[in-house]
Amino acid sequence: MGNNKRVDNLGDYAGRVDEKRCNLQDRAQKLSEASDHQVERSNEASARFHGGQPILVGHHSEKSARAAQKRSHSAMDNAVKLSNKADHYAMKAASVGSGGIASDDPEAINKLQLKLDKLVAKQDRMKKVNAILRSKKLSREEKYQKVKELGLSKVLFEELLNGDYVGRVGYAPFELTSNNAKIKAARERLKALTELHGSESIEASGDYDGMAWKMNESDGRFQLEFDDKPTKEMCQRLKREFGMNWSPPRAAWVRKITPNALAVMRRLLTVLNAEIES
């Protein structure tokens, strides 16, 4: 293992998000343009039918007319498929960065701690609201004034006080149970990410099957480089067993840094018979 903390190798997360968004937007744009081109081809092929011109059965033009009609339908089908793909990638681009807290985000621990604090505060607030609403010593107005101090709106106060379909006043048990499960999950992930970001990064090298290799971390990715192309069998193992992908720009096999990926990379190192550099 090296001496650098892993968080130092996470790189520019915001830049990676922007790059991914731009790549998806570019792909959506190209697909949209390709769809438009197919629409033009369809219109060109069907031009002979404009004005209601029918196919003249038995006429010498029948064969070419049916071929033109077939080309028009095929081009329009392709246009629809390409348009749907363009919409798919446009939606993916719009959602980039909104899918939660990423493990390779250098600010992940701070963001996750903030999320945890909000969940804990919500749990405490729901318990206090329930205690107030179920109190037999307070009047309706006194209850409202107390929950108002906790940030509860008049509408929600009335709704919770009136009870659910079985007459339970306040937040239902499943709401507290669900939020408590989220708190537990956030704490476990916070612990895992704290250990991940704070531990030493991997710097290893060795020889495998007559090839020199090295593994390191850069820009939020584990990177494995060989001095020659691995066998087909090894490439398949890297993909299927170790979840790695070939990155042409990096000229290396890569996988995003996550707690699970770290465990897998350590297992890969044993396969490669790594000699860890100190």
ABEGO torsion letter per residue (X at the ends): XBABBAAAAAEBAAAAAAAAAAAAAAAAAAAAAAAAAAAAAAAAAAAAABGGBBBBBGBAAAAAAAAAAAAAAAAAAAAAAAAAAAAAAAAAAAABGAAEBBAABAAAAAAAAAAAAAAAAAAAAAAAAAAAAABAABBAAAAAAAAAAAGBBAAAAAAAAAEBAAGBBEBBAAAAAAAAAAAAAAAAAAAAAAAAAABBBBBBBEBBGGBBBBBBBBGGBBBBBBABBBBAAAAAAAAAAAGBBBBAAAGBBBBBBBAAAAAAAAAAAAAAGBBBBX
